[in-house]
């Protein structure tokens, strides 16, 4: 099965490279791909993180049970075949034999076996490891939540003191994150054996799920389902993933050099199970904090093989024949969605008036005024002045992400009005503003309401976008009503310092699909998520709305066999968030422009964006595509993809 599909894929890639792009391949023995990076990883522990800056590395170093061809079709990888039970609540995978774990020098260390997935799941489900990937296992693997909760309880127990609960009964008391005392609820004992993962034998792996999940295979390119060698993990202890020496590799590349804020060097794995599909021998990533501004010059000087073209340079470079001939856009994708969020748990400095913001954000008319004053097209033009509406999205779930019997998910009742329309309406925004002023004044708010809007300075064009958004909203609503304050956050650790800590009022956030089902787009809004923090609100109206949304989501999750009814239920829940102005959808995967010697249509493709980070299956070209070459290649790719 793998061989025949791979042959077809290679033939299609060859046709695409030679006839569509019109660019000859330069890959050959000793082929080296050189690029820059500006944000350093804070860990290589792929079991613990979902940050793109890390997964862009680790998805080249560790293979998954499945992978994808360039059209989004699932292919065998470390599993050669698989089958579900009758209701898709149990899945059995048959593993490829002879796959090796190697160290950073390419020395073979051990065989990859079914136990490696069991070890990984057990690690992630232990609360002591505080793995960011845990939520995926919690929501999908039987027994995962029970074991995690039990280990969390055991961690808290030593610091608990004896006391009484609200009824006067004996209880264990702990101090929570807010410095308040609360009862430590006893959790029933749970065992690792209760978690739904089993090594049936050395090359047979079985997952038992929390319920029927027909989309389970699409989850398998998530870090939560990557393998790890038990002996090596135990040997490393807390050092696992802290450097390239504390990793083993089973992917197409090994991280032969890892010098933070200097370089990453990925070298072809000499023991890789499919070496004939790895055409680039070495990937050399060099750190430069100014990569976005100097990359184009370095590319034109022949020093690197790829550079992002920022929007402020794009128009001039497209007017210059020498550079225009090598600029093209990225391949459209629906694996990420971007939206502006209101923060209901403001943890920013007093100068930005967090208490006043709390009053404002819990007022629906205030939120509606912002939503309808937001003209998204000029904001998108900050990234793509050539075609600003190319990837504009009116919903949280992207169009073309999920289909049922030929019907797009975003055309279901409730979402269709958003898909076909636009929130921007200056007159309506003013009407909401006037209502909000009366209500907020009565509630004790003062004007203008300060809105802290932070951005990541390492993200291209974000400063420009935020300045445009500030002008757009303030011009419609007036600076006597709202004062948007744009500030740069830190380049490194932005998520922790800003989004996850609630150090913003209104901000561009994003989410990447973990699997091919609309449920994945509800994950940022579940209780205890680090997005928006709606669940923290103590306002009665907001709490009532959030409870209703959660019930709609739970109702949708309960529908497991009727896909049409499932999609309709999730669409109803998503529309509820939009109806009550909790989210302002902006765009799907950002369309970027670049000069790159990689063919953007040759690599792996899937709704789960992490697979597109892989260098496997890609060649280095003699030159970058032009827009015309890109358009021809895209038309051919789209036709074959269907």
LUMZA-663053 format. One record per residue (C-alpha): x, y, z. Coordinates in pm, whole numbers, plus 32768, in hexadecimal, padded with zeros to 4 digits. Example, Ala and Ser with C-alpha at 12.3 -4.5 7.8 and 13.67 -1.06 7.14 Angstrom:
! LUMZA-663053
ATOM     x     y     z
ATOM  84CE  7E3E  830C
ATOM  8557  7F96  82CA
This chain:
! LUMZA-663053
ATOM     x     y     z
ATOM  8000  8000  8000
ATOM  8111  80F6  8060
ATOM  81EF  80A7  7F3A
ATOM  80E4  80D5  7E2F
ATOM  8066  821B  7EC6
ATOM  81C8  829C  7EEC
ATOM  821C  8254  7D81
ATOM  80EA  8314  7D0F
ATOM  8144  8434  7DF3
ATOM  82A9  8441  7D70
ATOM  8231  8445  7C09
ATOM  813D  855D  7C52
ATOM  824B  8623  7D03
ATOM  8334  85F8  7BDC
ATOM  822B  866E  7AE7
ATOM  81DA  8797  7BC5
ATOM  8343  87FF  7BF2
ATOM  83A0  87E9  7A83
ATOM  8267  8844  79C3
ATOM  81A6  8928  7AAD
ATOM  82A3  89F4  7B6A
ATOM  8388  8A07  7A40
ATOM  84A8  89F7  7B34
ATOM  85B5  88ED  7B29
ATOM  860E  882B  7C61
ATOM  875E  886E  7CFF
ATOM  8744  8757  7E00
ATOM  884F  8651  7DEE
ATOM  8957  85B2  7EC5
ATOM  89C1  86AB  7FCE
ATOM  8894  878F  7F95
ATOM  8885  8899  80A7
ATOM  875C  897D  80EE
ATOM  87B2  8AC0  81A5
ATOM  86BD  8BA1  8259
ATOM  869C  8C94  837D
ATOM  85CD  8C8D  84BA
ATOM  8588  8DA4  85B4
ATOM  84D4  8CF6  86D7
ATOM  858B  8BEF  87A2
ATOM  84E4  8AB8  8829
ATOM  84C1  8A9F  89A1
ATOM  84B7  8922  899E
ATOM  84EB  87FD  88B3
ATOM  8404  8725  8984
ATOM  8302  86D2  8878
ATOM  822B  861E  897B
ATOM  81FE  8762  8A39
ATOM  81CB  887A  893D
ATOM  80E6  88DF  8820
ATOM  819E  8A20  87C7
ATOM  81DF  8A41  8653
ATOM  8343  8AB8  8687
ATOM  838F  8963  8726
ATOM  82B3  8880  8653
ATOM  834B  890E  8514
ATOM  8488  8862  858D
ATOM  8408  872A  8637
ATOM  8325  86BE  8519
ATOM  8462  868B  8450
ATOM  8506  85C5  8567
ATOM  83F0  84DB  85DE
ATOM  8304  841E  84F8
ATOM  8199  83D2  8545
ATOM  80BF  82A4  8504
ATOM  803E  8347  83C4
ATOM  80AA  8459  82D6
ATOM  8015  8506  81A5
ATOM  805B  8532  8035
ATOM  8060  8687  7F8F
ATOM  7EE5  867E  7F58
ATOM  7E7D  8634  80BD
ATOM  7E4D  84BB  809A
ATOM  7EAC  83EB  81CB
ATOM  7FCF  82FC  8196
ATOM  806F  81F3  8271
ATOM  81A7  8261  832B
ATOM  8215  81B0  846C
ATOM  80D0  80ED  8451
ATOM  80A6  8021  8314
ATOM  7F31  7FE6  8345
ATOM  7E19  801B  8441
ATOM  7CAF  7FCA  8481
ATOM  7B9C  8040  856D
ATOM  7A9A  7F69  861B
ATOM  792F  7F7E  85AE
ATOM  78DF  80CE  8653
ATOM  7A3D  8168  8632
ATOM  7A73  8171  87AB
ATOM  7BA3  808B  8794
ATOM  7CBC  80A2  8695
ATOM  7DD1  7FA6  8654
ATOM  7F14  8003  85A0
ATOM  8010  7F14  8508
ATOM  816C  7FA8  851E
ATOM  8286  7FAB  8423
ATOM  839D  7EBE  8485
ATOM  850C  7F1C  8483
ATOM  84E1  8090  84D7
ATOM  85FF  810E  85B1
ATOM  8630  8214  86BB
ATOM  877A  82CA  8681
ATOM  883B  83CE  8748
ATOM  88B0  8526  86D2
ATOM  89E1  8486  862D
ATOM  890E  838B  856E
ATOM  896C  825D  8644
ATOM  8858  8159  865F
ATOM  87DC  8139  87C5
ATOM  86A0  8064  87C2
ATOM  857C  7FE6  86F3
ATOM  843A  80AE  86E1
ATOM  8328  7FD6  877A
ATOM  81BF  7FF2  87EC
ATOM  8231  802E  8950
ATOM  82C1  817E  88E1
ATOM  8161  8208  88B0
ATOM  80EF  8178  89FB
ATOM  8216  8222  8AA7
ATOM  81C4  836E  8A04
ATOM  8056  8362  8A6A
ATOM  80B1  8305  8BD0
ATOM  81A7  8428  8BE1
ATOM  80A9  8525  8B5F
ATOM  7F95  84A9  8C46
ATOM  806D  84D4  8D7D
ATOM  8016  8629  8E0F
ATOM  8178  8647  8E95
ATOM  81F1  8682  8D30
ATOM  80F3  8799  8CF0
ATOM  80F0  874A  8B7A
ATOM  803F  8843  8A98
ATOM  7FD5  8724  89B8
ATOM  7F08  8681  8ACC
ATOM  7DBB  871B  8A65
ATOM  7DB9  8650  8923
ATOM  7DDD  850B  89E6
ATOM  7CE2  857E  8AEC
ATOM  7BDA  85B2  89E3
ATOM  7C1E  8475  891F
ATOM  7CBE  8359  89E4
ATOM  7BF4  8290  8ADD
ATOM  7C7D  82B0  8C3E
ATOM  7D6D  83CD  8BEC
ATOM  7CAF  84D1  8CB7
ATOM  7C81  83E7  8DDF
ATOM  7DF4  83A0  8DF8
ATOM  7E5A  850B  8DC7
ATOM  7D66  8581  8ED3
ATOM  7DE2  8476  8FC3
ATOM  7F50  84D6  8F91
ATOM  7EF8  8647  8FB8
ATOM  7E4B  85F1  90FF
ATOM  7F7B  8532  9177
ATOM  805B  865A  9124
ATOM  7F83  8748  91EC
ATOM  7F55  8663  9319
ATOM  80A7  8698  93C7
ATOM  8071  880F  93DF
ATOM  7F07  87F3  9455
ATOM  7EAC  8830  95BE
ATOM  7D92  87A5  9691
ATOM  7C59  8877  96A4
ATOM  7AE2  886B  966C
ATOM  7A04  88A3  953E
ATOM  78D3  8989  952C
ATOM  7804  8883  95E3
ATOM  78FD  8867  96FF
ATOM  7975  8711  9695
ATOM  7AE9  86B8  969F
ATOM  7B9B  8716  955B
ATOM  7CEF  875C  94C8
ATOM  7D2E  88CD  9482
ATOM  7E1C  895F  9380
ATOM  7E75  8ABE  930F
ATOM  7E17  8AF8  91A2
ATOM  7EC8  8BCD  909B
ATOM  7E0F  8D03  9113
ATOM  7E92  8CD4  9276
ATOM  7D3E  8C66  92F6
ATOM  7CF7  8B32  93C5
ATOM  7C1A  8A29  932C
ATOM  7BBB  88BF  936D
ATOM  7C8F  87BA  92C0
ATOM  7B8C  86C9  923B
ATOM  7BED  855D  925F
ATOM  7C24  84AB  9112
ATOM  7BF0  8333  90E8
ATOM  7D2A  8268  90AF
ATOM  7D7A  822A  8F40
ATOM  7E7E  8153  8E98
ATOM  7F51  8177  8D5F
ATOM  7EB1  8033  8CEE
ATOM  7D60  80E6  8CE2
ATOM  7DD5  81CF  8BCB
ATOM  7D5E  8169  8A73
ATOM  7EAA  810D  89D3
ATOM  7F3C  7FB0  89BB
ATOM  8069  7F0A  891B
ATOM  7FBD  7DC9  88AB
ATOM  810F  7D4B  8838
ATOM  8253  7DEA  87BF
ATOM  81B8  7E65  8679
ATOM  8046  7E81  86CD
ATOM  7FB7  7FB2  877C
ATOM  7E52  7FE2  87F5
ATOM  7D9E  8120  8862
ATOM  7C56  811B  8920
ATOM  7BA1  8268  8903
ATOM  7AA9  8328  89D7
ATOM  79A1  82D9  88D0
ATOM  7974  82A7  875A
ATOM  7A62  8386  8696
ATOM  7A5F  834E  8520
ATOM  7B5E  8467  84F8
ATOM  7C60  83CA  85E3
ATOM  7D6A  8392  84D6
ATOM  7D75  850A  8496
ATOM  7DE3  8538  8602
ATOM  7F1C  846A  85D5
ATOM  7FF6  8588  8556
ATOM  7FDD  8632  86A7
ATOM  8100  862B  879B
ATOM  8026  856D  8892
ATOM  803C  843E  87AD
ATOM  81B3  843F  876E
ATOM  8287  8322  87F8
ATOM  83A1  832F  88F6
ATOM  8498  8224  8965
ATOM  845A  81C6  8AD1
ATOM  85C1  8177  8B30
ATOM  8643  82BB  8A9A
ATOM  852E  838A  8B3B
ATOM  857F  82F8  8C8F
ATOM  86F3  8330  8C59
ATOM  86BD  849F  8BFF
ATOM  85C5  84EF  8D12
ATOM  857D  8664  8D1E
ATOM  8686  86A4  8C14
ATOM  85B6  85FD  8B04
ATOM  858D  86EF  89E4
ATOM  8672  87FA  8A75
ATOM  8771  87D0  895D
ATOM  87B3  86F6  882D
ATOM  887E  860A  890B
ATOM  8746  85BF  89D5
ATOM  8675  854C  88AE
ATOM  8665  8410  87DF
ATOM  85F7  8423  8675
ATOM  8522  8347  8593
ATOM  84C5  844C  848D
ATOM  8562  84B2  8344
ATOM  8661  8591  83F4
ATOM  8734  859E  852D
ATOM  8785  86E7  85DA
ATOM  88FD  86C9  85B7
ATOM  8940  8829  8638
ATOM  886B  88F2  8729
ATOM  8901  8A3C  8797
ATOM  87ED  8B1D  881D
ATOM  87E9  8C75  877B
ATOM  88FB  8C01  868F
ATOM  8894  8ADC  85B6
ATOM  87C9  899F  8586
ATOM  885A  889D  8498
ATOM  877B  8780  8424
ATOM  8837  8662  837F
ATOM  879D  8544  82BC
ATOM  8764  8417  839E
ATOM  8850  8304  8321
ATOM  876A  81F4  83AB
ATOM  8622  8286  832E
ATOM  851F  8187  82C1
ATOM  84D1  823D  8179
ATOM  8616  82E9  810E
ATOM  85B1  82FB  7FA0
ATOM  84B1  8409  7FF7
ATOM  85A8  84F0  80A8
ATOM  8647  85C6  7F98
ATOM  86DE  86DA  806E
ATOM  8811  865E  8129
ATOM  8836  8780  8219
ATOM  875E  889F  8293
ATOM  8823  89BD  832F
ATOM  8752  8AB6  83F5
ATOM  8813  8BEA  846A
ATOM  8793  8CCD  857D
ATOM  8769  8E3C  8531
ATOM  867F  8F1C  85F5
ATOM  8661  8FFB  84C1
ATOM  860D  8EDD  83D5
ATOM  84D0  8F83  8353
ATOM  858A  90BD  82EB
ATOM  86D4  9033  8264
ATOM  865D  8EE7  81D4
ATOM  860E  8F6E  8079
ATOM  8768  9007  8053
ATOM  880E  8EC5  80C4
ATOM  873B  8DFC  7FD0
ATOM  8794  8EDF  7EAD
ATOM  8903  8EC1  7F11
ATOM  88EA  8D46  7F06
ATOM  892A  8D1D  807B
ATOM  87DF  8C6F  80CC
ATOM  86D8  8BAE  8009
ATOM  8598  8C48  8092
ATOM  8525  8D9B  8112
ATOM  83D5  8E2B  8170
ATOM  8374  8F66  80B3
ATOM  82CB  9056  81A3
ATOM  81A0  9121  8131
ATOM  825D  926A  8140
ATOM  8355  91E4  803E
ATOM  8264  911B  7F6A
ATOM  81DB  922A  7E82
ATOM  8332  92B5  7E2A
ATOM  83C8  915B  7DF7
ATOM  82AA  90F0  7D16
ATOM  82EF  9225  7C41
ATOM  845C  91BD  7C15
ATOM  8481  90AB  7B09
ATOM  85B8  901F  7BB1
ATOM  8504  8FD5  7CF8
ATOM  839E  8FAA  7C76
ATOM  840A  8E75  7BB7
ATOM  845B  8DC2  7CFF
ATOM  8338  8E25  7DE2
ATOM  8209  8D49  7E1C
ATOM  8103  8D17  7F27
ATOM  80D6  8BF6  8017
ATOM  7FEA  8AD7  7FCD
ATOM  7E88  8B18  8050
ATOM  7E36  8A4D  8185
ATOM  7D1C  8A32  827F
ATOM  7DDE  8994  839B
ATOM  7DF4  8ADA  8460
ATOM  7CF2  8BE0  84B2
ATOM  7D39  8D3F  8532
ATOM  7C4A  8E1A  85F4
ATOM  7C48  8F42  86E0
ATOM  7BE3  8EE9  8842
ATOM  7B61  8FAD  8968
ATOM  7C10  8F52  8AAF
ATOM  7B27  8F1C  8BD8
ATOM  7C43  8EF0  8CD3
ATOM  7D1A  9028  8CA9
ATOM  7E68  9003  8D56
ATOM  7F12  913E  8CE3
ATOM  7F9F  926F  8D94
ATOM  7EC0  9365  8E4A
ATOM  7F11  9478  8D51
ATOM  7E3A  93BE  8C52
ATOM  7D12  93B2  8D46
ATOM  7CC7  923D  8D58
ATOM  7B98  9271  8E3C
ATOM  7AFC  9362  8D46
ATOM  7B44  926F  8C2A
ATOM  7A99  9157  8CEC
ATOM  7959  9224  8CFF
ATOM  7969  9275  8B8B
ATOM  79BC  911D  8B03
ATOM  789A  907D  8BBD
ATOM  77A9  9169  8B0E
ATOM  772D  90CB  89CA
ATOM  76D7  9218  8927
ATOM  783E  9289  895F
ATOM  78C4  914C  88BB
ATOM  77CF  916F  879C
ATOM  7840  92D6  8761
ATOM  79A8  9261  873A
ATOM  794B  913D  8659
ATOM  7880  9213  8569
ATOM  7980  932E  8562
ATOM  7A93  923C  84F5
ATOM  7AC8  9257  837C
ATOM  7BA5  912A  8346
ATOM  7C10  9167  81DE
ATOM  7D02  9287  822C
ATOM  7D8C  91B6  834D
ATOM  7DCA  9091  8263
ATOM  7E6D  9179  8165
ATOM  7F7F  91B3  8266
ATOM  7FEC  904E  8216
ATOM  7F80  9027  80AD
ATOM  7F5A  916C  7FEB
ATOM  7F3B  90A9  7EA5
ATOM  7E09  8FDD  7F09
ATOM  7D93  9033  806B
ATOM  7C52  8F65  805C
ATOM  7CFD  8E28  7FE0
ATOM  7CE8  8D77  812E
ATOM  7BE8  8E4A  81EA
ATOM  7B09  8D75  82C7
ATOM  79B9  8DCD  835C
ATOM  79A5  8CA2  8445
ATOM  7A80  8BFD  854C
ATOM  7A89  8AB6  848A
ATOM  7B19  8AFA  832F
ATOM  7A4C  8ABE  81F8
ATOM  7AAB  8979  8147
ATOM  7B2F  88E2  8289
ATOM  7A12  87EA  82B6
ATOM  7914  8764  81BC
ATOM  77E8  867C  81E2
ATOM  774F  85EE  80A5
ATOM  77D9  8711  7FDF
ATOM  7759  881A  80D3
ATOM  785A  8901  816F
ATOM  7848  891A  82E9
ATOM  7841  8A95  82DF
ATOM  7703  8A90  820E
ATOM  7637  89E9  8323
ATOM  7520  8AAE  83C6
ATOM  75A3  8BB9  84AC
ATOM  76F6  8BD7  8404
ATOM  7678  8C10  82A0
ATOM  761B  8D79  82E9
ATOM  777E  8DBF  835C
ATOM  781E  8D00  823D
ATOM  775B  8DCB  813F
ATOM  7773  8F1B  81F0
ATOM  7858  900E  82A5
ATOM  7847  9090  8409
ATOM  78C6  91E9  83A9
ATOM  77AB  92E8  83C1
ATOM  780F  943F  8441
ATOM  76A9  94B5  847A
ATOM  7650  937E  8540
ATOM  7794  939F  8608
ATOM  7730  94FF  8671
ATOM  75D7  9484  86DB
ATOM  7676  937D  87B9
ATOM  776A  9481  883E
ATOM  7652  9567  88AA
ATOM  75A0  944C  8960
ATOM  76E5  93E3  8A04
ATOM  7733  9542  8A7F
ATOM  75ED  9553  8B40
ATOM  7613  93F7  8BD3
ATOM  7784  9418  8C29
ATOM  7754  956D  8CC7
ATOM  7646  94DB  8DA6
ATOM  7734  93BD  8DFF
ATOM  7843  94B0  8E6B
ATOM  792B  949E  8D3E
ATOM  79EF  95CC  8CC7
ATOM  7A48  963D  8B67
ATOM  7B07  9615  8A93
ATOM  7B26  94A2  8AD9
ATOM  7C93  9442  8ABB
ATOM  7CD2  930F  89E0
ATOM  7E31  927F  89FD
ATOM  7E88  91D2  88B5
ATOM  7FD3  9117  88B8
ATOM  8088  9075  8796
ATOM  81B2  8F91  8760
ATOM  82C8  9062  86C0
ATOM  8362  8F2D  8621
ATOM  8225  8EF7  8552
ATOM  8243  8FA5  8402
ATOM  8162  90D3  83CE
ATOM  80AE  90B2  851C
ATOM  8111  9210  858C
ATOM  8079  929E  844E
ATOM  7F3D  91D1  8476
ATOM  7F06  9242  85DC
ATOM  7F38  93AF  8583
ATOM  7E3A  938C  846B
ATOM  7D40  92E1  8554
ATOM  7D6C  93F8  8651
ATOM  7D22  9503  854D
ATOM  7BFB  9447  84B6
ATOM  7B40  9413  85FC
ATOM  7B8F  9564  8696
ATOM  7B29  961B  8557
ATOM  79D1  957A  855D
ATOM  798C  9586  86D4
ATOM  7A55  96B6  8740
ATOM  7B7F  96D5  8827
ATOM  7A9B  975E  8936
ATOM  79F7  9604  8941
ATOM  7B1E  9519  891B
ATOM  7C98  9545  892B
ATOM  7D51  9423  8888
ATOM  7EB6  940C  8909
ATOM  7FA3  9347  8829
ATOM  80D3  92AE  88D2
ATOM  81DD  91B4  886B
ATOM  8207  9082  8944
ATOM  834A  8FB9  8960
ATOM  83CB  8F05  882A
ATOM  841E  8DCE  88F5
ATOM  831B  8D3C  89DE
ATOM  8201  8E15  8957
ATOM  80F1  8D12  8993
ATOM  814D  8CE6  8B00
ATOM  818C  8E55  8B46
ATOM  8059  8EDD  8A94
ATOM  7F47  8DF4  8A1E
ATOM  7F54  8CE3  8B24
ATOM  7F7B  8DDC  8C3E
ATOM  7E5E  8EB9  8BC6
ATOM  7F3F  8FE7  8B96
ATOM  7E5F  9082  8A8B
ATOM  7CFF  9105  8A55
ATOM  7CCC  90C3  88E3
ATOM  7DC0  9000  880D
ATOM  7DF7  8F35  86D2
ATOM  7E03  8DC6  873C
ATOM  7E08  8C84  8674
ATOM  7DC0  8B14  8690
ATOM  7E3A  89F0  85BF
ATOM  7D62  88C2  8577
ATOM  7DCC  878C  8636
ATOM  7CE7  86A7  856F
ATOM  7BF1  86AE  844F
ATOM  7AAA  86F5  8504
ATOM  79FE  883E  8568
ATOM  7A25  87DE  86D6
ATOM  7B94  8843  86C1
ATOM  7B2D  89B1  869C
ATOM  7A72  89AC  87E7
ATOM  7BAD  8958  88AC
ATOM  7C22  8AC2  88DF
ATOM  7ADB  8B13  898F
ATOM  7ABF  89F3  8A84
ATOM  7ADB  8A34  8BFC
ATOM  7C42  8A62  8C73
ATOM  7CC6  8AB5  8B18
ATOM  7DC2  8BCF  8AF0
ATOM  7CEF  8C7F  89EB
ATOM  7C06  8DA2  8A3A
ATOM  7BBC  8D1E  8B99
ATOM  7A42  8D43  8B6F
ATOM  7A16  8C34  8C74
ATOM  7AB3  8D13  8D7F
ATOM  79A7  8E20  8D65
ATOM  78D2  8E58  8E99
ATOM  77DD  8F36  8DDC
ATOM  7684  8E8C  8DE6
ATOM  7633  8ED5  8C79
ATOM  7783  8E5C  8BF9
ATOM  7776  8D26  8CD5
ATOM  761B  8CCF  8C54
ATOM  7689  8CF5  8AEA
ATOM  77C3  8C28  8B22
ATOM  7702  8B12  8BCF
ATOM  7613  8B06  8AA8
ATOM  7735  8AF2  89B4
ATOM  77D5  89D4  8A77
ATOM  768C  8917  8A74
ATOM  7670  8942  88FB
ATOM  77D2  88BB  88D1
ATOM  778D  8791  89B3
ATOM  764E  8745  88F2
ATOM  7716  8746  87AE
ATOM  7828  8667  883C
ATOM  7723  8567  88A1
ATOM  76C1  8531  8733
ATOM  77BC  8433  86B2
ATOM  771B  8372  8594
ATOM  7643  846D  84D5
ATOM  774A  8556  843F
ATOM  764A  8644  83A8
ATOM  759E  8670  84FA
ATOM  76F2  8690  85A6
ATOM  7760  87A5  84BB
ATOM  7613  8859  84E1
ATOM  7636  8850  865C
ATOM  779C  88D4  865B
ATOM  7736  89E5  8565
ATOM  7626  8A50  8657
ATOM  7724  8A68  8771
ATOM  781D  8B2B  869F
ATOM  7711  8C1B  8625
ATOM  76B5  8C5A  8791
ATOM  7814  8CE0  87D8
ATOM  7800  8DC0  86A7
ATOM  769C  8E34  86EF
ATOM  7708  8EB2  8845
ATOM  7848  8F55  87C8
ATOM  7947  8E86  8885
ATOM  7A24  8E5D  8751
ATOM  7A7E  8F27  861B
ATOM  7AEB  8E31  8508
ATOM  7C00  8EB5  842A
ATOM  7CAA  8DBE  8343
ATOM  7D21  8C5A  830F
ATOM  7E91  8C00  82E7
ATOM  7F46  8D42  829D
ATOM  7F98  8D6B  812F
ATOM  8105  8DC9  8131
ATOM  81E9  8E25  8012
ATOM  8345  8D9E  7FF9
ATOM  8470  8D4A  7F27
ATOM  84B1  8BDA  7F5B
ATOM  855F  8AC3  7EA3
ATOM  8460  89CA  7F25
ATOM  8331  8976  7E51
ATOM  8209  89D4  7F2F
ATOM  812F  88C2  7E96
ATOM  8229  87A6  7EBB
ATOM  822C  8771  8033
ATOM  8130  86BD  810C
ATOM  7FDE  8762  8137
ATOM  7EC5  8732  8231
ATOM  7DBC  87E5  82FC
ATOM  7EAB  87B3  8420
ATOM  7FB1  88B8  83CD
ATOM  80D8  881A  8480
ATOM  810F  8720  8366
ATOM  8163  883E  8279
ATOM  829E  8881  8343
ATOM  833F  8744  82C0
ATOM  8460  875D  81CC
ATOM  842A  85F3  8166
ATOM  83B0  85CB  7FFD
ATOM  8438  8723  7F9C
ATOM  854C  8787  7EAB
ATOM  861C  88C3  7E9B
ATOM  85D4  897B  7D55
ATOM  86C5  8A48  7C84
ATOM  85F8  8B82  7CC3
ATOM  84BE  8BFA  7D6E
ATOM  836D  8BEC  7CBE
ATOM  82D9  8D28  7C2D
ATOM  816C  8D85  7C61
ATOM  8116  8D03  7B05
ATOM  81C6  8BB9  7B46
ATOM  811A  8BA1  7C97
ATOM  7FC2  8BDE  7BFE
ATOM  7FF9  8ACF  7AF8
ATOM  8073  89DA  7C01
ATOM  7F52  8A30  7CE8
ATOM  7E4E  89F4  7BD7
ATOM  7EE6  889F  7B8F
ATOM  7F00  8847  7D01
ATOM  7D9A  88B1  7D4A
ATOM  7D15  87E8  7C24
ATOM  7DCA  86AD  7C95
ATOM  7D66  86E4  7DFE
ATOM  7BF9  870A  7D9F
